[in-house]
Amino acid sequence: MSFRVSLSGMNAAQSDLNVTSNNIANSNTTGFKQSRAEFADVYPTSAYGLSKNTIGAGVRLQRVAQQFSQGTIENTGKALDLAINGKGFFTLSANGTTVYSRAGNFGTDKDGFVVNPSGQRLQVYLPDASGSGFDMGRMSDLQLDSGDSPPLATSNVAVGTNLPGNASVPVTATFNPADPTSYNYTTSMTVYDSLGASHSQSLYFVKTANPNEWQAYTTIDGTAVGGAQTLQYSTTGTLTSPVAPGNITLPAYTPTTGAAPMNITLNVGNSTQYGSNFSVAALTQDGHTTGRLTGIEVGSDGVVQARYTNGVSTPLGQVVVTNFSNPQGMQPLGDNAWAETSESGQPMRGAAGTAEFGNVQGGALESSNVDLTEQLVNMITAQRNFQANAQMITTQDQITQTVINIR
């Protein structure tokens, strides 16, 4: 029996060396989680149980337990390299089968789907119908659209100006945008029609003979849009008319580009009449032209944004992060992937940075959590165990040979 006990010890040491060898081999594997060989003692049993002087029957490999400690996060600068800092796994679709991984070295395939090196597609929550959130009840493959961002016609223009309180009435009484003597000040900005074509919108300010009163004129591409709009200020320089929020609805302007008529609301609620200098503090509009895709950005909450040359950022989805009550119960599939089992428990899915889920870091990868120094020490220990058990077999063989040689 002693031969079998020592043999079980040698087998256990060999298993320990195999696990250590696998850890060392994957010390540079992205998202790899090291394993630990766990052993249990063996005792022979009978119908009456164990007696108090029973000698053990050796050792056996009880399980190989994966260690899901955090690996070092290293910046790569590549937009589609993702790392989870904390708990959770990336959720992937392998031809319709859901698998999980900590390796975030993603790229795109020929159809624009975001995939890992094994071709498994990253799962995200798609934007909901309102555009203000994400549909957390349905997962979908993340696909990058290489098309242009559509244009948006300008519908709101906000102007924050200061008109001097000591301004004089213009020399020329009839307003004419071509005659600088018929107005006091002017400013302009670029607006866009429904086809994304740009147009120049100019604003002219004319002081009237009435105290604290001005008239504003608007032209687009040199064409007058509506008539005079009266601006009235209080004795302290604040706008009193039009009343808050200070909106002026301009008549529709039909561009020559074939685009739809432009319906613009002019907001002058932040204009004032102070001091003796004209100034423009704010001049904004909400339209934009077409844009080409320039890059992808992933926030700590896992939201994937597509950025375009026109300054627009469009959310494409939110990365689905999955966690388990017992990650060690998951089944390793190879290629840095795991599958759920009855021992792992049901998958718990959600958004990064909430509840039991870590943050997503874009432009970075999680390294293997293997500590080479620790593994080399384990290797030496397992080697010593193997040698000791082998020596035990040699000793037992010598004793047996002695008994055989007795005459």
C-alpha positions as CSV (number, residue, x, y, z in Angstrom):
1,M,0.0,0.0,0.0
2,S,2.9,2.3,0.7
3,F,3.9,2.2,-2.9
4,R,0.4,3.5,-3.9
5,V,0.6,6.2,-1.3
6,S,3.9,7.5,-2.7
7,L,2.7,7.1,-6.3
8,S,-0.3,9.3,-5.5
9,G,2.1,11.9,-4.1
10,M,4.1,11.8,-7.3
11,N,0.9,12.2,-9.4
12,A,-0.2,15.1,-7.2
13,A,3.2,16.8,-7.6
14,Q,3.1,16.2,-11.3
15,S,-0.4,17.8,-11.5
16,D,0.9,20.8,-9.5
17,L,3.8,21.1,-12.0
18,N,1.3,20.9,-14.9
19,V,-0.8,23.7,-13.4
20,T,2.3,25.9,-12.7
21,S,3.6,25.2,-16.2
22,N,0.3,26.3,-17.7
23,N,0.4,29.5,-15.6
24,I,3.9,30.4,-16.7
25,A,3.1,29.6,-20.4
26,N,0.2,32.2,-20.2
27,S,2.0,34.9,-18.3
28,N,1.7,37.2,-21.3
29,T,-1.8,36.1,-22.4
30,T,-4.2,39.0,-22.3
31,G,-6.9,38.6,-19.7
32,F,-5.6,35.2,-18.5
33,K,-6.5,34.1,-15.0
34,Q,-4.0,31.9,-13.2
35,S,-5.1,28.5,-11.7
36,R,-4.2,26.8,-8.4
37,A,-4.0,23.1,-7.8
38,E,-5.9,22.1,-4.7
39,F,-5.5,18.7,-3.1
40,A,-7.4,16.5,-0.7
41,D,-6.2,13.6,1.5
42,V,-7.5,10.0,0.9
43,Y,-8.6,7.5,3.6
44,P,-9.8,3.9,3.1
45,T,-13.3,3.3,4.4
46,S,-15.2,0.2,5.4
47,A,-18.8,-0.6,6.1
48,Y,-18.1,0.4,9.7
49,G,-16.4,3.6,9.0
50,L,-12.8,4.6,9.9
51,S,-11.0,3.2,12.9
52,K,-9.0,5.4,15.1
53,N,-5.7,4.0,13.9
54,T,-6.4,4.1,10.2
55,I,-3.5,5.2,8.0
56,G,-4.1,7.5,5.1
57,A,-4.1,6.2,1.6
58,G,-2.4,9.1,-0.1
59,V,-3.6,12.3,-1.9
60,R,-5.7,13.3,-4.9
61,L,-6.2,16.3,-7.0
62,Q,-9.5,17.8,-5.7
63,R,-9.8,20.7,-8.2
64,V,-8.0,23.2,-10.3
65,A,-9.3,26.5,-9.1
66,Q,-9.0,29.6,-11.2
67,Q,-8.0,32.8,-9.5
68,F,-10.0,35.8,-10.7
69,S,-7.9,38.5,-9.2
70,Q,-7.4,41.8,-11.0
71,G,-4.6,41.9,-13.6
72,T,-2.5,44.9,-14.4
73,I,-4.2,47.4,-16.8
74,E,-1.8,48.7,-19.5
75,N,-2.6,51.5,-21.8
76,T,-2.3,50.7,-25.5
77,G,-3.8,53.8,-27.2
78,K,-6.0,51.6,-29.5
79,A,-9.6,52.7,-29.2
80,L,-11.1,49.2,-29.4
81,D,-8.8,47.8,-26.7
82,L,-10.9,47.5,-23.6
83,A,-10.2,46.5,-20.0
84,I,-12.5,45.9,-17.1
85,N,-11.2,47.4,-13.9
86,G,-13.1,45.4,-11.2
87,K,-15.7,42.6,-11.3
88,G,-17.3,41.3,-14.4
89,F,-16.7,39.8,-17.9
90,F,-17.2,41.0,-21.4
91,T,-20.3,39.3,-23.0
92,L,-19.6,37.8,-26.4
93,S,-21.6,35.9,-29.0
94,A,-19.9,32.9,-30.6
95,N,-22.3,32.1,-33.5
96,G,-25.3,32.6,-31.3
97,T,-23.8,31.0,-28.1
98,T,-23.1,33.4,-25.3
99,V,-19.6,33.2,-23.8
100,Y,-17.6,35.5,-21.5
101,S,-14.1,36.9,-21.4
102,R,-11.8,39.3,-19.6
103,A,-9.7,39.8,-22.7
104,G,-10.7,43.0,-24.5
105,N,-8.4,43.0,-27.5
106,F,-11.1,43.8,-30.0
107,G,-11.1,44.8,-33.6
108,T,-13.6,44.9,-36.5
109,D,-14.4,42.3,-39.1
110,K,-15.2,42.9,-42.8
111,D,-18.8,43.8,-41.9
112,G,-17.9,46.3,-39.2
113,F,-18.8,44.1,-36.3
114,V,-16.5,44.4,-33.2
115,V,-15.0,41.0,-32.6
116,N,-12.1,39.4,-30.6
117,P,-9.3,37.4,-32.4
118,S,-11.6,34.3,-32.3
119,G,-14.4,36.1,-34.2
120,Q,-16.7,36.3,-31.2
121,R,-18.8,39.5,-31.3
122,L,-19.0,42.0,-28.5
123,Q,-22.5,42.5,-27.0
124,V,-23.9,45.9,-26.2
125,Y,-27.2,47.5,-25.2
126,L,-28.5,49.5,-28.1
127,P,-29.8,53.1,-27.7
128,D,-33.5,53.2,-26.9
129,A,-36.1,55.0,-29.0
130,S,-35.8,58.2,-27.1
131,G,-32.1,58.5,-27.7
132,S,-31.5,59.4,-24.1
133,G,-30.7,55.9,-22.7
134,F,-30.2,52.3,-23.6
135,D,-32.4,49.3,-23.9
136,M,-31.2,47.2,-21.0
137,G,-33.5,44.3,-21.8
138,R,-32.0,43.3,-25.1
139,M,-28.4,42.6,-26.2
140,S,-27.1,43.1,-29.7
141,D,-23.8,42.8,-31.7
142,L,-21.8,46.0,-31.7
143,Q,-21.4,47.2,-35.3
144,L,-19.4,50.3,-36.4
145,D,-21.1,52.3,-39.2
146,S,-18.5,53.8,-41.5
147,G,-21.0,56.0,-43.3
148,D,-21.3,59.7,-42.9
149,S,-23.1,61.5,-40.1
150,P,-26.3,63.1,-41.5
151,P,-26.7,66.8,-41.5
152,L,-29.0,68.7,-39.1
153,A,-30.7,72.0,-40.2
154,T,-30.2,74.9,-37.9
155,S,-33.4,75.7,-35.9
156,N,-32.1,77.7,-33.0
157,V,-29.7,80.6,-32.9
158,A,-28.6,82.2,-29.6
159,V,-27.0,85.6,-29.5
160,G,-25.4,87.1,-26.4
161,T,-24.4,90.7,-27.2
162,N,-23.8,93.9,-25.3
163,L,-25.2,97.0,-26.9
164,P,-23.7,100.3,-25.7
165,G,-26.1,102.4,-23.7
166,N,-24.6,105.6,-25.1
167,A,-25.0,104.7,-28.8
168,S,-26.4,107.3,-31.2
169,V,-29.0,106.9,-33.9
170,P,-27.5,106.1,-37.3
171,V,-27.0,108.9,-39.8
172,T,-29.0,107.1,-42.5
173,A,-32.6,106.6,-41.3
174,T,-33.5,103.7,-43.7
175,F,-31.8,100.4,-42.9
176,N,-29.6,99.0,-45.7
177,P,-27.2,96.2,-45.0
178,A,-24.9,97.5,-47.7
179,D,-24.7,101.0,-46.1
180,P,-22.8,101.0,-42.8
181,T,-24.2,104.4,-41.9
182,S,-27.7,102.9,-41.6
183,Y,-26.9,100.6,-38.6
184,N,-24.7,100.7,-35.5
185,Y,-23.2,97.2,-35.2
186,T,-23.3,93.8,-36.9
187,T,-22.2,90.2,-36.3
188,S,-22.5,87.0,-38.3
189,M,-22.4,83.2,-38.0
190,T,-22.7,80.1,-40.1
191,V,-26.0,78.2,-40.2
192,Y,-26.9,75.0,-42.1
193,D,-29.8,73.8,-44.2
194,S,-31.4,70.3,-44.3
195,L,-28.8,69.2,-46.9
196,G,-25.9,70.3,-44.8
197,A,-25.0,73.3,-46.9
198,S,-23.7,76.3,-45.0
199,H,-25.2,79.8,-45.1
200,S,-24.1,83.1,-43.6
201,Q,-26.6,84.6,-41.2
202,S,-25.9,88.2,-40.3
203,L,-27.5,90.3,-37.5
204,Y,-27.6,94.1,-37.6
205,F,-28.4,96.3,-34.6
206,V,-29.9,99.8,-35.1
207,K,-30.4,102.3,-32.2
208,T,-33.7,104.1,-32.4
209,A,-34.6,107.5,-31.1
210,N,-36.6,106.0,-28.2
211,P,-34.6,105.5,-25.0
212,N,-33.2,102.0,-24.4
213,E,-34.7,100.7,-27.7
214,W,-33.0,98.9,-30.6
215,Q,-34.0,97.2,-33.8
216,A,-32.5,93.9,-35.0
217,Y,-32.4,92.9,-38.6
218,T,-31.5,89.4,-40.0
219,T,-30.2,88.4,-43.4
220,I,-29.2,85.0,-44.7
221,D,-26.8,85.0,-47.6
222,G,-27.6,88.7,-48.0
223,T,-31.4,88.2,-48.2
224,A,-33.5,89.9,-45.6
225,V,-35.4,87.5,-43.4
226,G,-38.4,89.4,-41.9
227,G,-38.4,93.0,-40.9
228,A,-37.2,94.9,-37.9
229,Q,-37.4,93.1,-34.5
230,T,-37.7,95.5,-31.6
231,L,-35.4,95.0,-28.5
232,Q,-36.3,97.0,-25.4
233,Y,-34.1,97.3,-22.4
234,S,-34.7,98.5,-18.8
235,T,-33.0,101.4,-17.2
236,T,-30.5,98.9,-15.7
237,G,-29.6,97.4,-19.1
238,T,-31.5,94.1,-19.0
239,L,-33.7,92.9,-21.8
240,T,-37.5,93.4,-21.2
241,S,-38.8,92.8,-24.7
242,P,-39.1,90.3,-26.1
243,V,-40.0,88.8,-22.8
244,A,-38.1,85.9,-21.3
245,P,-36.8,83.6,-22.7
246,G,-36.3,86.2,-25.4
247,N,-37.2,84.2,-28.5
248,I,-37.9,85.7,-31.9
249,T,-39.4,83.5,-34.5
250,L,-38.1,84.4,-37.9
251,P,-40.0,83.9,-41.2
252,A,-39.0,80.8,-43.1
253,Y,-36.0,81.2,-45.5
254,T,-35.9,79.0,-48.6
255,P,-32.3,78.3,-49.7
256,T,-31.3,77.9,-53.3
257,T,-29.6,74.5,-52.7
258,G,-32.9,72.6,-52.9
259,A,-33.1,72.1,-49.2
260,A,-36.2,72.4,-47.1
261,P,-37.1,75.9,-45.9
262,M,-35.1,77.0,-42.9
263,N,-37.2,77.8,-39.8
264,I,-35.0,79.6,-37.3
265,T,-35.8,80.8,-33.8
266,L,-33.5,83.7,-32.7
267,N,-32.9,83.9,-28.9
268,V,-31.6,87.2,-27.6
269,G,-32.4,86.5,-23.9
270,N,-28.7,87.0,-22.9
271,S,-28.3,90.4,-24.6
272,T,-27.7,93.5,-22.5
273,Q,-27.3,97.2,-22.8
274,Y,-24.3,98.2,-20.6
275,G,-21.4,100.6,-20.8
276,S,-20.1,102.1,-24.0
277,N,-18.7,99.1,-25.9
278,F,-20.3,96.6,-28.3
279,S,-19.3,93.0,-27.6
280,V,-20.4,89.5,-28.5
281,A,-20.2,87.1,-25.6
282,A,-22.0,84.2,-27.2
283,L,-23.0,83.2,-30.7
284,T,-24.3,79.6,-31.1
285,Q,-26.5,77.5,-33.3
286,D,-27.7,73.9,-33.2
287,G,-27.2,72.7,-36.8
288,H,-24.3,71.0,-38.5
289,T,-23.1,69.7,-41.8
290,T,-22.4,66.1,-42.8
291,G,-19.5,64.4,-41.0
292,R,-17.1,61.5,-41.6
293,L,-16.2,59.0,-38.9
294,T,-12.9,60.0,-37.3
295,G,-12.7,57.7,-34.3
296,I,-14.3,55.6,-31.6
297,E,-14.3,56.5,-27.9
298,V,-15.4,54.2,-25.0
299,G,-16.2,55.8,-21.6
300,S,-15.8,54.3,-18.2
301,D,-19.5,53.5,-18.2
302,G,-19.0,51.4,-21.3
303,V,-20.8,53.7,-23.7
304,V,-19.3,53.5,-27.2
305,Q,-19.3,56.9,-29.0
306,A,-18.6,57.4,-32.7
307,R,-17.0,60.8,-33.3
308,Y,-17.4,62.6,-36.6
309,T,-15.6,65.5,-38.3
310,N,-18.7,67.8,-37.8
311,G,-18.2,67.6,-34.1
312,V,-21.1,65.2,-33.5
313,S,-20.7,62.2,-31.2
314,T,-23.3,59.4,-31.7
315,P,-23.7,56.6,-29.1
316,L,-23.6,53.2,-30.7
317,G,-24.2,51.1,-27.7
318,Q,-23.3,50.4,-24.1
319,V,-21.0,47.4,-23.3
320,V,-22.8,44.5,-21.5
321,V,-20.9,43.5,-18.4
322,T,-21.8,40.1,-16.9
323,N,-20.9,38.8,-13.4
324,F,-21.5,35.5,-11.6
325,S,-22.0,34.7,-7.9
326,N,-19.3,32.0,-8.3
327,P,-16.9,32.8,-11.1
328,Q,-14.7,29.8,-10.2
329,G,-17.6,27.6,-11.3
330,M,-17.4,28.7,-14.9
331,Q,-16.1,26.3,-17.5
332,P,-12.9,27.4,-19.4
333,L,-13.4,27.1,-23.1
334,G,-9.9,28.2,-24.3
335,D,-9.2,31.3,-26.4
336,N,-9.7,33.4,-23.2
337,A,-13.4,32.5,-23.0
338,W,-15.6,30.9,-20.3
339,A,-19.1,29.5,-20.3
340,E,-21.6,29.5,-17.5
341,T,-22.5,26.3,-15.6
342,S,-24.8,25.3,-12.9
343,E,-22.0,25.8,-10.4
344,S,-21.3,29.4,-11.6
345,G,-24.9,30.5,-11.0
346,Q,-27.1,32.5,-13.3
347,P,-25.5,35.4,-15.2
348,M,-26.1,38.9,-13.8
349,R,-25.9,41.5,-16.5
350,G,-25.7,45.3,-16.3
351,A,-23.8,48.4,-17.2
352,A,-20.2,49.2,-16.2
353,G,-19.7,51.1,-13.0
354,T,-23.0,50.1,-11.4
355,A,-23.7,47.6,-8.6
356,E,-21.4,44.6,-8.9
357,F,-19.7,45.6,-12.1
358,G,-16.3,47.3,-12.7
359,N,-15.5,50.2,-14.9
360,V,-14.6,49.8,-18.6
361,Q,-11.3,51.5,-19.6
362,G,-10.9,52.2,-23.3
363,G,-7.5,52.1,-25.0
364,A,-6.2,49.6,-22.5
365,L,-5.8,45.9,-21.9
366,E,-5.8,43.8,-18.8
367,S,-2.6,41.7,-18.5
368,S,-2.4,38.2,-17.2
369,N,-2.6,38.0,-13.4
370,V,0.3,35.5,-13.2
371,D,3.1,36.4,-10.8
372,L,6.2,34.7,-12.3
373,T,8.1,34.9,-9.1
374,E,5.3,33.1,-7.2
375,Q,5.1,30.5,-10.0
376,L,8.8,29.7,-9.9
377,V,8.6,29.2,-6.2
378,N,5.7,26.8,-6.7
379,M,7.7,25.0,-9.3
380,I,10.5,24.4,-6.9
381,T,8.1,23.2,-4.2
382,A,6.4,20.8,-6.5
383,Q,9.7,19.5,-7.7
384,R,10.8,18.8,-4.1
385,N,7.5,17.0,-3.4
386,F,8.0,14.8,-6.4
387,Q,11.6,14.0,-5.5
388,A,10.6,13.2,-1.9
389,N,7.8,10.8,-3.0
390,A,10.2,9.2,-5.5
391,Q,12.8,8.7,-2.7
392,M,10.0,7.2,-0.6
393,I,9.4,4.6,-3.3
394,T,13.1,3.8,-3.4
395,T,13.2,3.4,0.3
396,Q,10.2,1.1,0.3
397,D,11.7,-1.0,-2.5
398,Q,14.9,-1.5,-0.5
399,I,12.8,-2.6,2.5
400,T,10.8,-5.0,0.4
401,Q,14.0,-6.4,-1.2
402,T,15.4,-6.9,2.3
403,V,12.4,-8.9,3.4
404,I,12.5,-11.0,0.2
405,N,16.2,-11.8,0.8
406,I,15.5,-13.2,4.3
407,R,16.3,-16.9,4.5
